[in-house]
């Protein structure tokens, strides 16, 4: 049986987590999922078109001050139709954007079914695995690409994971990373939610192939670290679209 982490080991681990991001700034991230009220679809076409255009204009007003991506879940999820991925290093800008969305006429017909808040942070596991490359990759700044799909889910590890020695966790994460790298068409964006929201992490995978992502996740189930997953649902398959296209899919 593996020994649990000793007090000196915990102190070292705490310093590693604390120092992993200092003095670098971090980004605040929100994944906001919405379902449209069917009553909205019964409005006349001109009113619905005006509602959609108002949201498009609000999105445009905040571009440049906040990173925004829109996705449709029509056809892939029963309890959400639209997702907005918002990223900024200024919490006030995040608040201002979603407050503006709430003021839109369409907001009266949007049910926020799921919402996940997180922050960027350097991974102590990746940086330790490849220290020579750590300075060349800044995981504190998200750079969403133009891939067709975004797969999003909240993630929580068991408490026993954090009681393991740091070396044992590193060993398992090394294996996890190697398996993930076997799927180069799948890009991972890991953000952290400790104390900010109900989950511990939010992971968002970008890929042009749903099949590649499915195979990647199945392969990761065979890793030792998978045994320490407490919860990784719900899971969302989001299709990248322009704001106009994502809103048009609402009806």
Phi, psi and omega per residue, in radians:
X1 nan 2.417 -3.120
X2 -1.270 2.362 3.103
X3 -1.198 2.538 3.064
X4 -1.322 2.856 -3.084
X5 -1.160 2.328 3.101
X6 -1.409 2.942 -3.125
X7 -1.060 -0.815 3.080
X8 -1.055 -0.669 3.111
X9 -1.115 -0.673 3.124
X10 -1.146 -0.676 3.130
X11 -1.095 -0.716 3.095
X12 -1.120 -0.738 -3.129
X13 -1.113 -0.706 3.119
X14 -1.084 -0.762 3.128
X15 -1.116 -0.661 3.140
X16 -1.124 -0.751 3.116
X17 -1.148 -0.747 -3.110
X18 -1.139 -0.723 -3.059
X19 -1.451 -0.197 -3.043
X20 -1.082 -0.465 -3.065
X21 -2.090 -0.145 3.138
X22 -1.403 2.469 -0.070
X23 -1.678 0.443 -3.011
X24 -1.284 2.502 3.055
X25 -1.277 2.744 3.122
X26 -2.199 2.795 -3.137
X27 -1.775 2.531 3.025
X28 -1.651 2.355 -3.005
X29 -2.239 2.426 3.024
X30 -2.351 2.348 3.008
X31 -1.907 1.927 -3.052
X32 -1.967 2.072 -3.107
X33 -1.874 2.401 -3.101
X34 -2.296 2.572 2.975
X35 -2.091 2.347 -3.110
X36 -1.482 2.441 3.070
X37 -1.191 2.256 3.122
X38 -0.969 -0.410 3.120
X39 -1.078 -0.518 3.129
X40 -1.102 -0.634 -3.109
X41 -1.211 -0.266 3.115
X42 -1.581 -0.069 3.051
X43 -1.234 2.799 -3.129
X44 -1.193 2.646 -3.060
X45 -0.956 -0.664 -3.108
X46 -1.142 -0.704 3.131
X47 -1.152 -0.767 3.131
X48 -1.102 -0.697 3.123
X49 -1.101 -0.702 3.115
X50 -1.140 -0.695 3.119
X51 -1.100 -0.774 3.134
X52 -1.108 -0.758 -3.110
X53 -1.114 -0.636 3.119
X54 -1.083 -0.744 3.121
X55 -1.145 -0.742 3.102
X56 -1.007 -0.751 -3.136
X57 -1.153 -0.690 3.113
X58 -1.121 -0.717 3.088
X59 -1.053 -0.762 3.141
X60 -1.114 -0.611 -3.134
X61 -1.147 -0.470 -3.099
X62 -1.726 -0.194 3.082
X63 -1.101 2.433 -3.064
X64 1.716 -0.535 3.068
X65 -1.743 -0.332 -3.103
X66 -2.624 2.463 3.112
X67 -1.433 2.162 -3.074
X68 -2.237 2.361 3.015
X69 -2.332 2.437 -3.130
X70 -2.011 2.526 -3.081
X71 -2.448 2.596 3.049
X72 -1.846 2.460 3.039
X73 -2.023 0.202 3.099
X74 -1.137 2.107 -3.120
X75 1.698 -0.208 -3.131
X76 -2.102 -0.256 -3.076
X77 -2.580 2.407 -3.082
X78 -1.507 -0.354 -3.041
X79 -1.957 0.255 3.081
X80 -2.707 2.457 -3.137
X81 -1.986 -0.428 -2.980
X82 -2.510 2.467 3.028
X83 -2.329 2.369 3.050
X84 -1.986 2.141 3.083
X85 -1.763 1.996 -3.071
X86 -2.083 2.312 -3.079
X87 -2.358 2.306 3.105
X88 -2.778 2.759 3.030
X89 -1.705 0.093 3.130
X90 -2.129 1.864 -3.141
X91 -0.956 -0.611 -3.138
X92 -1.086 -0.580 3.131
X93 -1.233 -0.639 3.088
X94 -1.116 -0.782 3.109
X95 -1.065 -0.809 -3.095
X96 -1.091 -0.688 -3.123
X97 -1.118 -0.906 -3.087
X98 -1.233 -0.465 3.018
X99 -1.133 -0.686 3.092
X100 -1.142 -0.697 3.084
X101 -1.075 -0.687 3.133
X102 -1.112 -0.436 -3.124
X103 -1.456 -0.154 3.130
X104 -1.287 2.625 3.136
X105 -1.074 -0.636 -3.132
X106 -1.099 -0.478 -3.110
X107 -1.036 -0.464 3.100
X108 -1.159 -0.242 -3.141
X109 -2.025 0.133 -3.124
X110 -1.849 2.204 3.074
X111 -1.762 2.014 3.118
X112 -1.313 1.589 -3.004
X113 -1.298 -0.560 -3.131
X114 -2.547 2.545 3.095
X115 -2.634 2.317 -3.116
X116 -2.297 2.204 3.124
X117 -1.953 2.408 -3.093
X118 -2.712 3.096 3.069
X119 -2.358 2.727 3.022
X120 -1.356 2.706 -3.109
X121 -2.908 2.526 3.082
X122 -1.178 2.460 3.061
X123 -1.465 2.120 3.117
X124 -1.213 -0.413 -3.118
X125 -1.330 -0.765 -3.132
X126 -1.219 -0.760 -3.115
X127 -1.120 -0.611 3.117
X128 -1.307 -0.525 -3.131
X129 -1.236 -0.648 -3.115
X130 -2.316 1.207 -3.080
X131 -1.046 -0.531 -3.121
X132 -1.171 -0.441 -3.103
X133 -1.720 -0.133 -2.988
X134 -1.011 -0.677 -3.102
X135 -1.290 -0.266 -3.097
X136 -1.584 -0.156 -3.125
X137 -2.158 2.037 -3.123
X138 -1.755 1.699 -3.132
X139 -1.442 0.122 3.091
X140 -1.469 -0.215 -3.124
X141 -2.123 2.033 3.118
X142 -1.352 2.468 3.126
X143 -2.340 1.315 -3.140
X144 -0.990 2.397 3.135
X145 -1.607 -2.726 -3.091
X146 -2.032 0.502 -3.112
X147 -1.298 2.754 -2.963
X148 -1.174 -0.697 -3.043
X149 -2.028 2.626 2.931
X150 -2.256 2.160 3.140
X151 -1.893 2.096 -3.000
X152 -2.149 2.352 2.964
X153 -2.722 2.577 3.031
X154 -1.330 2.751 -2.981
X155 -2.537 2.334 3.111
X156 -2.349 2.299 3.066
X157 -1.645 2.775 3.083
X158 -1.221 2.720 3.094
X159 -1.144 -0.499 3.141
X160 -1.138 -0.428 3.088
X161 -1.033 -0.749 -3.071
X162 -1.331 -0.205 3.082
X163 -1.546 -0.176 3.130
X164 -1.259 2.648 3.027
X165 -1.030 2.561 -3.119
X166 -0.997 -0.637 -3.122
X167 -1.144 -0.618 3.138
X168 -1.251 -0.710 3.075
X169 -1.108 -0.699 3.119
X170 -1.101 -0.720 3.128
X171 -1.033 -0.806 -3.121
X172 -1.187 -0.655 3.123
X173 -1.246 -0.542 3.039
X174 -1.031 -0.786 3.108
X175 -1.097 -0.761 -3.132
X176 -1.037 -0.764 -3.118
X177 -1.171 -0.736 3.131
X178 -1.049 -0.779 3.129
X179 -1.107 -0.749 3.126
X180 -1.070 -0.661 -3.138
X181 -1.201 -0.262 3.085
X182 -1.272 -0.108 3.128
X183 -2.140 1.309 -3.048
X184 -1.156 -0.275 3.125
X185 -1.414 -0.051 -3.129
X186 -1.992 2.063 -3.140
X187 -1.825 2.282 -3.119
X188 -1.791 2.441 2.990
X189 -2.135 1.898 -3.130
X190 -1.790 2.219 3.055
X191 -2.177 2.791 -2.924
X192 -2.067 2.415 -3.035
X193 -2.181 0.171 -3.080
X194 -0.867 1.990 3.112
X195 1.412 -0.243 -3.126
X196 -1.587 -0.501 -3.076
X197 -2.676 -3.099 -3.030
X198 -1.205 -0.548 -3.106
X199 -1.560 3.022 3.061
X200 -1.694 -0.587 3.136
X201 -2.398 2.760 2.859
X202 -2.208 2.141 3.124
X203 -1.880 2.414 -3.137
X204 -2.327 1.984 -3.114
X205 -1.763 2.294 3.063
X206 -1.825 2.375 3.107
X207 -2.846 2.675 3.010
X208 -1.520 -0.146 -3.059
X209 -2.225 2.057 3.051
X210 -1.151 -0.582 3.140
X211 -1.144 -0.710 3.118
X212 -1.096 -0.702 3.137
X213 -1.158 -0.771 3.111
X214 -0.992 -0.818 -3.125
X215 -1.133 -0.642 3.116
X216 -1.107 -0.833 -3.130
X217 -1.116 -0.712 3.125
X218 -1.095 -0.704 3.116
X219 -1.140 -0.661 -3.139
X220 -1.176 -0.416 3.093
X221 -1.092 -0.443 -3.105
X222 -1.458 -0.086 -3.113
X223 -1.411 2.745 -3.125
X224 -1.099 -0.617 -3.095
X225 -1.114 -0.443 -3.111
X226 -1.069 -0.477 -3.135
X227 -1.146 -0.284 -3.099
X228 -1.788 0.286 3.051
X229 -1.498 2.139 3.097
X230 -1.563 -0.751 -3.101
X231 -2.680 2.368 3.061
X232 -2.527 0.691 3.084
X233 -2.312 2.751 0.015
X234 -1.332 2.830 -3.139
X235 -2.102 2.352 -3.012
X236 -2.084 2.289 3.014
X237 -1.773 1.893 -3.043
X238 -1.922 2.394 3.123
X239 -1.812 2.140 -3.096
X240 -1.172 2.283 3.141
X241 -2.601 2.764 2.991
X242 -1.146 2.774 3.094
X243 -0.970 -0.715 -3.138
X244 -1.052 -0.790 -3.106
X245 -1.228 -0.723 -3.134
X246 -1.128 -0.655 3.130
X247 -1.313 -0.619 3.107
X248 -1.092 -0.548 -3.129
X249 -1.201 -0.275 3.113
X250 -1.161 -0.468 3.131
X251 2.403 nan nan
